[in-house]
Amino acid sequence: MSDVAKPRNPEDDWKIWLVVNPATWLMPIFYALLLLAIAVHAVVFAVGLGWQ
């Protein structure tokens, strides 16, 4: 177990893309962010904090 090197951030941040393949996950992540943004805007406008 001690053979695994500890990550050195931020030098090793690129390695996440070896696990999270952008060709598979990029569009679902963007759609999730879009839904989150729409939900936040809906709540803000429902509370009355939107523009007049």
Buried (B, 14 or more C-beta within 10 A) or exposed (E): EEEEEEEEEEEEEEEEEEEEEEEEEEEEEEEEEEEEEEEEEEEEEEEEEEEE
